[in-house]
Amino acid sequence: MKLKHILSILALFGAACAPGVAQEQKMPPPPLVGKAAGLPVDADLAEAEVRRVDKANLRITLRHGEIKSLDMPPMTMVFHVGNAALLSQVKVGDKIRFKAVNEAGKYTVTEIRPLS
């Protein structure tokens, strides 16, 4: 390549990277979602299929996806249920969204919503 051609390419590259040009091309910030926008947050909810309901012992077995709030990978496991009324909302085979928390080493479901 000729030196003149290389210098032309470098000059164009330098102009494209100039601070004034970069500022003009800034993208607007993403829209606010969830708590920042004052909306209810579903990020704490995970999807699952109900595998077993044990009303007598306040337990539910769920085949669930990732639970980000608990840093838990997908699996099937038994959860405690803090409120017996939650178990009356579901039956085996239902697809749900749920929230679980770790209360003193005990994984407890605190919210259940039907998957729509």
Sequence and secondary structure as in RCSB ss.txt:
>XXXX:A:sequence
MKLKHILSILALFGAACAPGVAQEQKMPPPPLVGKAAGLPVDADLAEAEVRRVDKANLRITLRHGEIKSLDMPPM
TMVFHVGNAALLSQVKVGDKIRFKAVNEAGKYTVTEIRPLS
>XXXX:A:secstr
  HHHHHHHHHHHHHHTSHHHHHHT        GGGGT    TT EEEEEEEEETTTTEEEEEE  BGGGTB SE
EEEEEES HHHHTT  TT EEEEEEEEETTEEEEEEEEE  
